[in-house]
Amino acid sequence: MDILVFFFADLSAPAAICLGVGTAAAVSVPALLLADAHRSDFPRVWQAAVHACHTFDRALVAGLRWVESVVLDARLTARDAALTAAALLALLLPATEGATR
């Protein structure tokens, strides 16, 4: 980072303008060339993008399934813990007079 600070500190005004114009041109020329491009112009790039999209979708679905299983496991664990606690309380606490016949 210090190198960039020293580099930009030594630039004169005309050099800074040239650097700005060159940077803008370097970014905008490929964008202008690709603006009218069709996917059939770049079949390998398009196919790579499709594969990347499918890979992302598979990873997203796998992540969502994992989250769903964790939530389901947590819910089942909480239910089992509540049932176990109720069963233990039923066994440990004495019965009231009205409940016995």
KOLNUGU-993224 format. One record per residue: residue number from 1; x, y, z of N, C-alpha, C, CB in turn; residue in one letter. Coordinates in pm, 1 decimal, padded with zeros to 6 digits. Glycine has a CB too. Layout:
> NUM, X, Y, Z, X, Y, Z, X, Y, Z, X, Y, Z, a
...
END
This chain:
> 1, 00082.0, -00117.6, 00000.0, 00000.0, 00000.0, 00000.0, 00086.7, 00124.4, 00000.0, -00093.5, -00000.5, 00118.9, m
> 2, 00198.1, 00119.2, 00073.3, 00286.8, 00235.1, 00077.3, 00346.6, 00264.0, -00060.1, 00398.3, 00213.0, 00179.4, d
> 3, 00368.9, 00158.8, -00138.7, 00424.5, 00177.7, -00272.3, 00326.6, 00257.3, -00358.6, 00456.6, 00041.4, -00338.1, i
> 4, 00197.4, 00224.1, -00348.2, 00097.4, 00298.4, -00424.9, 00089.9, 00444.1, -00381.6, -00039.2, 00233.2, -00410.2, l
> 5, 00101.6, 00469.0, -00251.7, 00097.9, 00606.9, -00202.7, 00216.5, 00684.7, -00258.2, 00098.4, 00610.4, -00047.9, v
> 6, 00333.8, 00625.8, -00255.4, 00450.4, 00695.4, -00308.8, 00440.1, 00712.8, -00459.5, 00578.1, 00619.9, -00273.6, f
> 7, 00382.5, 00613.6, -00529.1, 00367.6, 00623.0, -00674.1, 00273.6, 00736.7, -00711.4, 00316.0, 00490.6, -00731.5, f
> 8, 00158.6, 00743.5, -00646.0, 00062.5, 00848.6, -00679.1, 00106.2, 00985.6, -00627.5, -00073.6, 00813.7, -00622.3, f
> 9, 00188.1, 00990.4, -00524.5, 00234.7, 01118.3, -00472.5, 00332.5, 01184.4, -00568.7, 00300.0, 01099.5, -00336.1, a
> 10, 00404.2, 01105.3, -00646.0, 00503.3, 01161.2, -00737.9, 00445.5, 01195.7, -00874.6, 00616.9, 01064.3, -00754.9, d
> 11, 00316.7, 01168.2, -00898.7, 00256.8, 01197.5, -01028.3, 00232.7, 01346.9, -01045.2, 00125.9, 01121.0, -01044.7, l
> 12, 00261.7, 01394.8, -01164.2, 00226.2, 01532.7, -01195.1, 00081.2, 01535.7, -01242.9, 00322.3, 01593.1, -01302.7, s
> 13, 00026.0, 01653.4, -01259.6, -00113.7, 01666.2, -01302.1, -00135.5, 01605.3, -01440.8, -00155.9, 01813.9, -01302.5, a
> 14, -00050.9, 01635.2, -01541.2, -00073.1, 01571.7, -01671.6, -00058.1, 01418.9, -01667.5, 00023.8, 01629.0, -01773.3, p
> 15, 00033.6, 01369.4, -01587.2, 00051.5, 01225.2, -01576.4, -00069.4, 01161.0, -01508.9, 00179.7, 01192.6, -01498.5, a
> 16, -00128.6, 01228.8, -01410.5, -00248.0, 01176.7, -01344.5, -00365.8, 01173.3, -01440.5, -00282.6, 01261.1, -01221.9, a
> 17, -00378.1, 01274.7, -01525.9, -00486.0, 01277.7, -01625.0, -00467.7, 01164.2, -01725.1, -00489.9, 01414.3, -01698.2, i
> 18, -00346.0, 01146.2, -01772.3, -00318.6, 01037.1, -01866.4, -00346.5, 00900.9, -01802.8, -00172.9, 01043.6, -01914.7, c
> 19, -00310.2, 00885.0, -01677.0, -00335.9, 00759.8, -01607.4, -00486.0, 00736.3, -01592.8, -00268.2, 00760.2, -01469.7, l
> 20, -00560.5, 00839.1, -01561.3, -00705.5, 00826.4, -01548.0, -00772.3, 00792.3, -01679.6, -00764.2, 00954.0, -01493.1, g
> 21, -00731.2, 00858.9, -01788.2, -00788.7, 00831.8, -01919.4, -00751.1, 00690.2, -01965.2, -00740.8, 00937.0, -02022.5, v
> 22, -00629.6, 00651.2, -01942.7, -00585.7, 00516.4, -01980.9, -00658.7, 00408.3, -01903.3, -00436.1, 00501.7, -01959.7, g
> 23, -00680.0, 00432.2, -01776.0, -00752.6, 00334.7, -01695.1, -00897.6, 00323.3, -01740.7, -00746.6, 00373.1, -01546.9, t
> 24, -00960.1, 00438.0, -01767.9, -01099.0, 00435.6, -01816.1, -01109.1, 00363.9, -01950.2, -01154.2, 00578.7, -01828.9, a
> 25, -01012.3, 00387.6, -02038.9, -01013.9, 00320.8, -02168.7, -00990.7, 00170.8, -02154.0, -00908.0, 00381.3, -02260.8, a
> 26, -00901.5, 00133.7, -02066.1, -00872.4, -00008.3, -02046.7, -00994.1, -00083.6, -01993.8, -00754.8, -00025.5, -01950.7, a
> 27, -01078.0, -00015.5, -01917.1, -01197.5, -00079.7, -01863.8, -01311.9, -00075.1, -01964.3, -01239.8, -00013.1, -01733.3, v
> 28, -01327.1, 00037.0, -02035.2, -01445.5, 00054.3, -02119.7, -01434.7, -00014.6, -02255.6, -01471.0, 00200.4, -02140.6, s
> 29, -01316.2, -00029.3, -02310.7, -01303.9, -00090.6, -02443.3, -01351.2, -00236.1, -02442.9, -01158.7, -00083.2, -02491.5, v
> 30, -01309.4, -00320.5, -02349.4, -01364.7, -00456.5, -02349.1, -01516.0, -00457.8, -02323.8, -01294.3, -00540.9, -02243.1, p
> 31, -01563.4, -00366.6, -02241.0, -01707.5, -00360.9, -02215.7, -01783.0, -00322.4, -02341.6, -01738.7, -00261.7, -02103.3, a
> 32, -01729.4, -00229.6, -02419.3, -01794.8, -00189.4, -02543.5, -01790.9, -00301.7, -02647.4, -01728.5, -00063.5, -02599.7, l
> 33, -01681.5, -00375.9, -02649.5, -01671.4, -00485.9, -02744.8, -01765.9, -00600.2, -02708.6, -01528.0, -00537.0, -02751.2, l
> 34, -01787.3, -00620.8, -02580.2, -01872.5, -00730.5, -02537.2, -02019.3, -00691.1, -02526.6, -01824.8, -00782.6, -02405.0, l
> 35, -02050.1, -00562.1, -02540.6, -02188.2, -00517.4, -02524.8, -02278.5, -00575.9, -02632.5, -02195.1, -00365.4, -02528.3, a
> 36, -02230.8, -00587.5, -02755.5, -02311.0, -00640.8, -02864.8, -02283.0, -00788.2, -02891.0, -02285.8, -00561.3, -02990.3, d
> 37, -02205.4, -00849.2, -02806.5, -02169.5, -00989.7, -02829.0, -02287.1, -01080.1, -02794.4, -02045.4, -01028.7, -02745.4, a
> 38, -02295.0, -01188.5, -02862.9, -02396.9, -01289.3, -02837.1, -02328.8, -01411.2, -02777.6, -02474.9, -01326.3, -02966.9, h
> 39, -02407.1, -01492.7, -02707.6, -02344.1, -01607.7, -02642.4, -02285.8, -01706.1, -02742.3, -02444.2, -01678.8, -02554.2, r
> 40, -02335.8, -01705.6, -02866.1, -02278.8, -01796.5, -02965.9, -02141.3, -01749.7, -03013.2, -02373.1, -01809.1, -03085.6, s
> 41, -02106.2, -01622.9, -02985.4, -01973.1, -01573.7, -03021.6, -01865.0, -01633.9, -02932.4, -01968.8, -01421.3, -03012.7, d
> 42, -01901.4, -01671.8, -02810.4, -01805.9, -01726.0, -02713.4, -01861.9, -01854.9, -02654.6, -01775.7, -01622.8, -02600.6, f
> 43, -01866.4, -01963.0, -02731.8, -01932.4, -02084.3, -02680.6, -01861.0, -02145.8, -02560.5, -01941.9, -02187.6, -02790.6, p
> 44, -01729.5, -02140.0, -02557.1, -01658.4, -02200.3, -02443.4, -01680.0, -02118.7, -02317.3, -01507.9, -02212.0, -02473.3, r
> 45, -01678.0, -01986.2, -02331.0, -01701.6, -01901.0, -02214.5, -01844.3, -01920.8, -02165.3, -01675.8, -01751.8, -02248.5, v
> 46, -01938.7, -01927.2, -02260.5, -02078.4, -01947.7, -02222.8, -02096.3, -02082.4, -02152.8, -02169.4, -01939.5, -02346.7, w
> 47, -02035.3, -02185.7, -02205.7, -02049.2, -02318.1, -02144.2, -01984.3, -02320.2, -02006.6, -01986.9, -02426.6, -02233.9, q
> 48, -01870.7, -02252.4, -01992.6, -01806.7, -02245.5, -01860.5, -01896.5, -02172.2, -01761.7, -01669.2, -02175.3, -01869.9, a
> 49, -01964.2, -02067.5, -01807.5, -02056.2, -01994.6, -01719.6, -02174.9, -02082.0, -01680.7, -02105.5, -01865.9, -01788.0, a
> 50, -02223.7, -02160.1, -01775.7, -02335.2, -02251.4, -01745.9, -02291.7, -02356.3, -01644.6, -02386.4, -02319.8, -01875.1, v
> 51, -02172.8, -02412.4, -01663.3, -02122.6, -02511.3, -01567.5, -02103.9, -02448.8, -01429.5, -01989.6, -02571.4, -01616.7, h
> 52, -02052.2, -02327.1, -01426.6, -02034.4, -02259.6, -01298.3, -02169.0, -02234.5, -01230.7, -01959.3, -02127.1, -01317.6, a
> 53, -02269.1, -02199.7, -01309.5, -02402.7, -02176.8, -01254.0, -02460.3, -02305.9, -01197.3, -02496.8, -02119.5, -01361.3, c
> 54, -02444.3, -02415.7, -01269.7, -02493.9, -02544.3, -01220.6, -02419.5, -02586.7, -01094.4, -02479.9, -02652.1, -01329.0, h
> 55, -02289.9, -02565.0, -01091.1, -02212.0, -02599.7, -00972.7, -02257.8, -02517.8, -00852.4, -02062.3, -02577.5, -00998.4, t
> 56, -02280.0, -02389.5, -00875.6, -02328.7, -02303.0, -00767.4, -02466.1, -02348.8, -00719.1, -02335.2, -02156.2, -00814.2, f
> 57, -02553.8, -02384.0, -00813.4, -02687.3, -02430.8, -00775.3, -02679.5, -02558.7, -00692.5, -02773.1, -02454.5, -00900.0, d
> 58, -02593.9, -02652.6, -00734.5, -02579.7, -02776.8, -00658.9, -02525.3, -02749.0, -00518.4, -02487.1, -02874.7, -00733.6, r
> 59, -02429.1, -02659.2, -00508.9, -02373.0, -02626.2, -00377.4, -02477.4, -02556.8, -00290.0, -02248.2, -02536.4, -00392.8, a
> 60, -02556.5, -02470.4, -00349.0, -02660.3, -02400.7, -00273.5, -02766.6, -02497.7, -00223.3, -02724.8, -02292.3, -00359.5, l
> 61, -02809.8, -02588.3, -00308.6, -02910.6, -02686.2, -00267.7, -02854.6, -02779.0, -00160.4, -02958.9, -02768.1, -00388.9, v
> 62, -02729.5, -02819.0, -00174.5, -02667.7, -02904.1, -00072.6, -02659.1, -02829.9, 00060.6, -02527.0, -02949.7, -00117.8, a
> 63, -02623.6, -02703.3, 00056.0, -02618.4, -02623.3, 00179.0, -02754.9, -02607.5, 00242.6, -02559.9, -02486.7, 00150.5, g
> 64, -02857.7, -02584.1, 00160.3, -02992.7, -02570.5, 00214.3, -03042.0, -02702.0, 00274.0, -03088.8, -02523.1, 00105.3, l
> 65, -03009.3, -02813.2, 00209.5, -03047.7, -02943.8, 00265.4, -02977.4, -02969.7, 00397.9, -03015.1, -03056.6, 00166.2, r
> 66, -02851.1, -02929.0, 00407.2, -02778.0, -02945.8, 00531.9, -02840.9, -02861.8, 00642.3, -02630.7, -02907.9, 00513.4, w
> 67, -02873.9, -02736.1, 00611.9, -02937.4, -02648.8, 00711.6, -03071.9, -02707.4, 00753.7, -02956.2, -02504.9, 00655.4, v
> 68, -03148.3, -02758.0, 00655.8, -03277.0, -02818.2, 00687.7, -03260.3, -02939.0, 00779.0, -03349.6, -02858.7, 00560.0, e
> 69, -03160.1, -03021.7, 00753.2, -03139.0, -03139.2, 00838.1, -03094.6, -03098.5, 00977.9, -03035.1, -03232.6, 00775.3, s
> 70, -03013.7, -02993.2, 00988.7, -02970.0, -02947.0, 01120.6, -03089.1, -02893.4, 01199.0, -02860.7, -02838.2, 01107.4, v
> 71, -03175.3, -02816.2, 01131.9, -03293.1, -02761.9, 01200.5, -03385.9, -02875.0, 01241.2, -03367.8, -02660.8, 01110.6, v
> 72, -03406.3, -02972.6, 01153.4, -03492.6, -03085.9, 01185.6, -03434.5, -03166.5, 01300.9, -03512.1, -03175.5, 01062.7, l
> 73, -03304.6, -03189.1, 01298.8, -03240.9, -03261.7, 01408.8, -03253.9, -03185.4, 01540.1, -03093.2, -03287.2, 01377.4, d
> 74, -03238.8, -03053.7, 01534.0, -03251.9, -02973.7, 01656.2, -03394.6, -02979.4, 01708.5, -03210.6, -02827.7, 01630.4, a
> 75, -03492.4, -02975.4, 01618.0, -03632.4, -02981.6, 01659.9, -03664.2, -03118.2, 01720.3, -03725.9, -02952.8, 01540.8, r
> 76, -03615.4, -03224.6, 01654.7, -03638.7, -03358.5, 01709.0, -03567.7, -03377.6, 01841.9, -03592.6, -03464.7, 01610.1, l
> 77, -03449.4, -03322.5, 01854.7, -03375.5, -03333.3, 01980.4, -03448.9, -03259.8, 02091.3, -03233.0, -03277.7, 01964.9, t
> 78, -03502.3, -03141.8, 02061.3, -03578.2, -03066.4, 02161.8, -03705.3, -03141.7, 02200.1, -03613.6, -02925.4, 02109.0, a
> 79, -03772.6, -03202.2, 02102.2, -03893.4, -03280.5, 02131.9, -03859.5, -03401.4, 02217.9, -03961.9, -03326.0, 02001.7, r
> 80, -03753.5, -03470.7, 02181.8, -03713.0, -03588.0, 02259.7, -03673.5, -03549.0, 02401.9, -03596.4, -03660.1, 02190.9, d
> 81, -03605.7, -03436.4, 02415.6, -03566.7, -03390.3, 02548.7, -03689.7, -03355.0, 02631.6, -03473.0, -03268.9, 02538.4, a
> 82, -03789.3, -03292.4, 02568.4, -03911.7, -03258.2, 02642.2, -03987.5, -03384.1, 02683.7, -04002.7, -03167.7, 02556.7, a
> 83, -03997.2, -03482.8, 02593.3, -04064.4, -03607.8, 02628.3, -03990.8, -03683.0, 02738.6, -04077.4, -03696.4, 02505.5, l
> 84, -03860.3, -03682.5, 02733.0, -03780.4, -03749.3, 02835.8, -03797.9, -03680.4, 02970.5, -03631.8, -03751.3, 02796.0, t
> 85, -03795.4, -03546.9, 02969.1, -03813.9, -03472.4, 03093.5, -03952.8, -03496.9, 03151.0, -03792.1, -03322.3, 03070.2, a
> 86, -04054.9, -03501.1, 03064.5, -04190.3, -03528.0, 03113.3, -04200.8, -03668.6, 03171.0, -04292.5, -03509.9, 03000.5, a
> 87, -04138.9, -03765.2, 03106.4, -04142.5, -03902.6, 03157.0, -04070.1, -03913.3, 03290.9, -04079.6, -03999.0, 03055.3, a
> 88, -03955.6, -03847.4, 03303.2, -03883.0, -03851.1, 03430.0, -03961.6, -03782.9, 03540.3, -03746.6, -03785.3, 03415.2, l
> 89, -04025.3, -03670.2, 03509.5, -04105.4, -03603.1, 03611.0, -04224.1, -03688.6, 03652.6, -04153.7, -03467.8, 03559.7, l
> 90, -04284.7, -03759.6, 03556.5, -04396.9, -03846.9, 03590.0, -04352.0, -03961.8, 03679.8, -04461.5, -03901.9, 03462.5, a
> 91, -04231.4, -04008.7, 03661.0, -04180.7, -04117.8, 03744.4, -04132.5, -04070.5, 03881.1, -04068.1, -04188.3, 03673.4, l
> 92, -04074.1, -03952.0, 03886.9, -04011.2, -03907.2, 04008.8, -04106.1, -03835.4, 04103.0, -03897.8, -03818.7, 03976.1, l
> 93, -04203.1, -03763.7, 04049.4, -04292.7, -03688.8, 04136.6, -04402.5, -03781.4, 04187.4, -04353.5, -03566.8, 04062.3, l
> 94, -04440.9, -03762.1, 04309.4, -04545.9, -03848.4, 04363.8, -04681.6, -03814.0, 04301.4, -04552.7, -03834.8, 04517.6, p
> 95, -04765.4, -03912.2, 04291.3, -04897.3, -03891.5, 04234.4, -04985.2, -03819.0, 04335.1, -04960.8, -04025.6, 04192.9, a
> 96, -05077.2, -03738.0, 04285.5, -05167.7, -03666.3, 04375.2, -05279.9, -03761.2, 04416.4, -05225.3, -03537.3, 04307.0, t
> 97, -05355.9, -03720.3, 04517.6, -05462.6, -03805.1, 04572.4, -05572.3, -03830.1, 04468.5, -05523.1, -03740.0, 04698.3, e
> 98, -05602.6, -03730.2, 04387.7, -05712.5, -03746.3, 04294.2, -05676.5, -03833.6, 04175.4, -05757.9, -03612.6, 04246.1, g
> 99, -05549.3, -03850.7, 04147.9, -05507.5, -03924.8, 04030.5, -05507.1, -04073.4, 04054.8, -05371.8, -03880.3, 03986.7, a
> 100, -05501.5, -04117.5, 04182.4, -05496.5, -04260.9, 04210.0, -05636.8, -04312.0, 04238.1, -05402.6, -04291.3, 04329.2, t
> 101, -05666.6, -04432.6, 04196.2, -05799.4, -04491.8, 04224.3, -05786.2, -04626.6, 04282.5, -05884.0, -04499.7, 04099.9, r
END
